[in-house]
Amino acid sequence: MRVAPVRVIFPRFYSITNHNEAKLGELCNLNDGFLEWSLVWRRNFFVWENEMLEGLMEILDESC
């Protein structure tokens, strides 16, 4: 099953990340059996964006 690009599913987060040109595989690391993401944002999240962020992270964890 092919998943749409992050910029399509979560355009808001795509617009505020500092990693617009990176591939997902370049941003995730396996450290002692735990998946870690190296994401940097241009600003802090609004309160209502935190729930959307959980959905984004679930998709990212499945894709790495």
C-alpha positions as CSV (number, residue, x, y, z in Angstrom):
1,M,0.0,0.0,0.0
2,R,1.4,3.4,-1.0
3,V,0.9,6.3,1.4
4,A,0.6,9.9,0.2
5,P,3.5,12.2,0.9
6,V,3.6,14.0,4.3
7,R,3.3,17.3,2.6
8,V,-0.1,16.2,1.2
9,I,-1.5,14.6,4.4
10,F,-0.2,17.2,6.8
11,P,0.6,20.4,4.8
12,R,0.6,22.5,8.0
13,F,3.5,20.5,9.5
14,Y,5.3,20.3,6.2
15,S,5.2,24.1,6.0
16,I,6.7,24.6,9.4
17,T,9.5,22.0,9.4
18,N,13.1,22.8,8.7
19,H,13.4,19.5,6.7
20,N,11.4,20.1,3.6
21,E,14.0,18.6,1.3
22,A,14.8,15.5,3.6
23,K,13.7,12.0,3.0
24,L,12.0,10.3,6.0
25,G,14.7,7.7,6.2
26,E,17.2,10.5,6.8
27,L,15.3,11.8,9.9
28,C,14.7,8.6,11.8
29,N,17.2,6.6,13.9
30,L,17.0,3.3,15.8
31,N,18.7,3.9,19.2
32,D,18.8,0.9,21.6
33,G,15.7,-0.6,20.0
34,F,13.7,2.7,20.1
35,L,12.8,4.7,17.1
36,E,13.8,8.4,17.4
37,W,12.9,11.2,15.0
38,S,15.2,14.2,14.4
39,L,12.6,16.8,13.5
40,V,13.1,20.5,13.9
41,W,10.3,23.0,13.7
42,R,10.4,26.7,12.8
43,R,8.1,27.5,15.7
44,N,6.3,26.0,18.7
45,F,3.0,24.3,18.1
46,F,-0.3,25.8,18.9
47,V,-2.2,23.7,21.5
48,W,-4.7,22.4,18.9
49,E,-1.8,21.2,16.7
50,N,-0.5,18.7,19.3
51,E,-3.4,16.3,18.6
52,M,-2.6,16.5,14.9
53,L,1.1,15.9,15.7
54,E,0.2,12.6,17.3
55,G,-1.4,11.4,14.1
56,L,1.6,12.5,12.1
57,M,4.0,10.6,14.4
58,E,1.9,7.4,14.1
59,I,2.2,7.6,10.4
60,L,5.9,8.3,10.6
61,D,6.6,5.5,13.0
62,E,4.9,3.0,10.6
63,S,6.9,4.3,7.6
64,C,10.4,4.2,9.0
